[in-house]
Amino acid sequence: MIYSCVLLGRRGSFVPHHKPSPRTDAGVKMSVALDSALPCYYWGQEVTAHVIINVDTQITCKVVMASMKGYCKVSWHEVDKHVTATETYCDGSFPLWSPSDAKDSLVPGEYQFPVQTRIPSDVPSSYEGPHGHIRYEIEAKIELASGGSITSSAWFNVTSGADLPLPLAGMVPFYNEGDIWCFCCREGPIIISLSAQKRGYVPGELVLLSGEVNNRTLSHVENTEITLNETITYRAGEHVKKKHAVIQQVKRQGMRSGEIDEWRCVPLRVPESAVCLRYCKLITAEYEVKIQFNFNNVASVLVANNIILGHYPVGIPSFTIEGASREPPPPYTPPSPTIDTPPPYSSLTGTPFHSSSPSKQLSGSLYDAADDSKVIEEQPRSIMQDQDLVS
């Protein structure tokens, strides 16, 4: 027996792709199977699935419902309490089947209910972090007449369509001019005059640094470290927790006293694991490029500036060292929640399709030229710092 309904979402969100094991209870086995195994879905794209119910013995139920849910949840432990908060992006239900009278029931057989939903706009991407996540799912639920219910869900990923504003295509300076001191002795100044070609990037792009560094000190620069630093902030009311990590690092050779080092499109790659969490209020992501010049037995000199991530390139895309425009790599897919993997769709055969007419069929919709010769080391994912800050 096949039942049809169309379910259109109101405000969607992003969740890791997942098909959980079918739920079995009271002689009923139910599962939700996505029709397409896409790694992610985008704003405005349709998500289709089938709710599959195998009935072994006749049961009486109040209704069979379907819903699309999108939400963010953060949680962590503090010294004297557990902190948690949630934010909902969509939570609309729609009936797939209901009895025509009190005696109507689901007789033994297999039932299929097609479900269709559309990803709305202005919602954040899926995310899985140590203290919070953003997830989306299609959930099916059977409300039994005797009380209780049976539920099953299928998770899927969503990628936000957040654009980067045009002002982010302007140059970003990395400038510093200051004296270096060794104990009480003045070593002289180092003049750092570098810039990146823009501020807005997408995962996979290169931050290209150009300019010159004039070492007028009496000391040699041992090496230069260029790092991309990530700060993920979780918020629950007045409580805040931060996680810091270095997600990309490049080491450049040093320079002698009195030497001028010219930088021509020195690359720092934004890894695919970097995220844009626009439209989420509970979890935010910030990124900062830091350039540190390390002297021997003398304090280091640091210059830094922020960059902003989006999902569509701004200005001239830079996926090569020369800054030539190329197609961006596939979007990063966050890790899936830890839930058991279901059997393949082909195993959900069971009893042959029920051939009689459905008791009640409902339909409708619900919206409720590069100088890289001095780059001596690159670490794609080096976690250099992991701090928890609670305020």
N, C-alpha and C positions, 0 to 999 in steps of 0.2 A: 504494500500500500504506500503510495507516494503522496506527501503533502507539500504544498508550496506556500511560501510567504516571502515578502521582500522586506528587509530590515535596513533602514538607512540611518546612519549615525548623526548625532547632534554635534558634539565636540569630541574629536578623537584624540588619541595619543599614541605613544610608541612602545611596543613590547617585544621581547625576544621571541623568535619563531619557535613554536613548540606544539606538539600533539600529544596530550596526556593519554594514559591508559584508559580504556573504557570503564565506566562505573557499573558494577553489578550489584543488584540488591532486589530481594523479593521476586526472584524469577525474571528480572528485567535487566538487560545489558544495554547501556547507552554510551555513545561516543560522539564527539564532534570532529569531523575530518575536513581540513581545508582542501579546497579543490586544486590549489596551486601551491607548490613549495618554494615560493619566491623568498629570497633572503630578507627582503624588506618591501614595504609599501610606502607610497608617497601621497601627499595631500591630493584629494580628489580621486584617488584610485579606488576601484571596487575590490572588496574582499568577499569571496564566495566560499561557502562551506555547506556541508550536509550534516544534519543531526540524524544519526542512525540509531534506531531503537529495536532491539530483538526481545520479543515477549515470549516466554516459555509457557507461562500459565496466565489465564485471563485475569486482568487486574482492572480495578476501578480507580480512576484518577480524576482530579478536579480540572487540571489543565496542563498542557505542555507549553512551556515558555522558552523564548530565546532572547538574548540581550547582548549588546556590545558594551564592554566596560573598558574604561581607560582611567588610570589613576597613578598618582605618585605617593609613595610612602617612605618616610624616614624614621629611623629609630636607632638609639644607642643607649648605653648605660653610663650614668654618672655616679658619683660617689654614693649618694643616698637615694637615688631613684632611677626609674627608666623613663626616657624621653621619647616621645613619638608624635608624629603628625601626618596627616594625609591631605591630598588635594585631588579632586575628581574632575576629569575632563569630559567623560560621557558615561551615562548609566541609564540606558533606556531599555525597557522590556516590551515584548510583543508576543501575543499568543500564537502558537503554531497549531494547536488542536485543543478543542474542548468538547465535552459530551453534549449531544443534542437534547438528552433528557437524563433523568436520574439513573435510569437503568443502562445507559450506554456505557461501554467499556472498551478497553483495548484487548482484542482477542489474540491468541497466539499467532505469531508471524513476524515479519520484519517490516518496519516503517521507516521511510526516509522523508525528511523535511528539508528542502533546499532553503538556505538562508543567504541573503546578500546584504552587504553593508558597504558604505562609502566612507573613506577617511576624510574627515573634515579638515579645514584649514586652521591656522593659528593654534597649533598644538605642538608640544615638544617631542623630540625624538626619544626613542626607547633608550633606557640606560640601566646598567646594573653596577652598583657600587657597594663598598663595604658597609655603608650606613644608610643606604636608600636605593630605591629603584623606581623606574617609570615603566609601566607595563600596560599591555592591551590584550583583550581576550574576547572571544565569542563564547558565551556560556549558554548551555541548555539545562532546563530544570523541569522535572516531573513532580507535580504536587499530588501526592496520593490521597485518596478519599479517606483512608484510615488514619491519616496523619503522617507527618514526615515528608521527606522529599528525596529525590535522586538528582544529582547534578554532575555535569561533565563540561570541560572547557578545552578550547584550543587557543594557544597564544600565538601572536604574530608580531613582527617588527614593523615599526613606522619610522620613516625619516622625515624630519621637519623640512619645510620649504622656505626657511628663513633666508631672506636676501641680505647682503651686506650693502650698506649705504655707500653712495659714490664718494663722499668725503674720505672714506677709508682707503681710497686709491692714492692719496698723497704721500709724500716722503716722510719717513720716520727718523728723527735724528738720534744718534748715539754720540754725545759730545761731552768731553770732560777735559779740563786743563787745570792741573794742580801740581804742587810740589811734593816730592817724595822725601821723607825724612827717615834717617837711620839713627835711632836713639836721639841725640841732640844735634845731629849734623844734617844740614840741608843737602839733599842729593841732587836737586834740580827738578824741573817740571817734565811731565809727559803730557803731550797734547794728543787727544783722541778725537778725531773728526770723521766719524763714520755715519752711514745712513742706510736704511732699508728702503726698497723701492715703493713700499706701500704698507698699510697697517692691517688690511683685511685679507684673510687667507682661508682656504679650505683644506681639510686633511689631504695629505699627499703633495701639497705645494712646497716650494722652496722659498725660504726667507733669504734673499740675496743681499749681502752686506758689501758696500763699496766705500772707498775713501782712503784715508791714510792715518798712520799713527807715527808721531814724531817723538822718539825717546831721547830727550835732552838731559836725562839723569846720568849720574855716574855709575849706575848699576845696569846689569844686563837683565832683560826680561827672559825668564827661563822658558815660559810657554804661555799661551793664551787659551783659555777655556770659553767656548761659546755654548750656552745651554738654553734649552727651552723648558721653562718651569711651569708646572700645572698646579693650580689651587682649586680644589673642589670644596664648596661650602654647603653644608647641610643646615637647614634652619627649622626649628620647631618652636614657634612662639618667640620667647626671649632667649632661647637656648641656641647656641651656634657651635658647630663642630667643623673643623677644617682639616683637610688632608693635603699635604704638600708632597710633590714628587718631581724629580727631573726626568722628563720623558724623552729627551734627546740631548746628545752632547757631542761636540766636535772639538778636538784639540788641535791647535795650530802651533807651529814652531816659534821659538822665541826670537828676540832681536837684541843686537848689541847696543851698548851705550853710544849715543850719537847717531844711530841709524834711523832711517825713515822707511817704514813698512807700508807699501801700497797694497790695498785690498781691492780686488776687482771681482765682484759677484761671488764672494765666498759664501757657499751654501750651508744652510741649516734646514733640514727637512722637517716638516710638520707631519708626525706619524698619523696613520689611519686611526689609531686609538684615541686621538684627540677628539673632543666632543663639543658640539654646540647645543646648549640646553636652554635656548631662548624659549619663552612662553611658560617656563616652569618657575614657580615662586619659591619652592622648597629646596631645590638643588641648583646651584649655579657653578659655572666653570670659568676660570680666568687664566690667561696665559701671558707670560713675560719672558722676553729674550734678555739674557744677561751675558755680558762680555767681561771677563775677568783677566787682567794682566798680572801674572805672578812674578814677583822679583825675588832674587836670592837674598834671604835674610832681611828682607824689607817687606813692609805691609803691601798687600795687593791693591790694585786700583780697579774699580768696578764701574761699568756703565750699563744702564738697563732701560727698557721701554716695553710697554704693553703692546700686544697684538690681539686682534679680535677674530674669532672663527665663525664661519657661516657654512652654507651648503652649496652656494653658487659663487664662482670666482668673481672678483671685482678687479677693474683695471685690466692689465695684461697678465693673463695666467702664467705662472712660472713653474712648470713641471720639469724643466730641464735647467741646467746650470746657466745656459745662455739666456734664459727667460723666454724661450720660444713657447708659443701656445700649443698645448697638447690636450687631449681628452683627459679629464681627471680619472683617477683609479676608482674601482668600486667602493661604495661607502662602507665604513667600518660597521660590522655587525657585533653588538655587545654580546657577552656570554648569556646563555639561556638560564632561566631559573632551574634549580635542582628539582626536577619532577620526572617521574618514570616515563620512559618512551613507550608509546602504545604499539600494538602489533600493526602490520601493514593493513592498508585499507582492504586489500583482497581477502584478508582473513575474516573480515566481518560479514560473512555470508549467512551462516546459520540457517534458519527456517526460510523457505522460499517466500517471495514477496506476497503480501496479503492481497488477494485479488478483488475483494468486495469493495464497495464504495466507502470512503471515509465517513465517520459519523458526522463530522463537521469540519469544513475547510474554511479557513479565514485567510484573507489577503489584505494587503494595504501597505503603508509605509510609515516610518517613524523618523522624525528629524529631531526630536526634542533636541763669447770671447772671454773665458773665465780663468781666474787665478786660483786654482785649487791645488797647486803644487806644494803648498805649505800645510795643507790639511793632513795631519798625520794619523788621526784616529777618529772614528765615528762609532757611537754606540746607539743602536736603534731604540733600545728601551732600557735605559739604565736608571734604576730607582736610587737616587742619591740621598733623598731626604724624605722621611715619612713622619710627620709630626701631627699630633692631635692638640688642637687648641679649643678649649671649652670656656665660654664666657657666659 
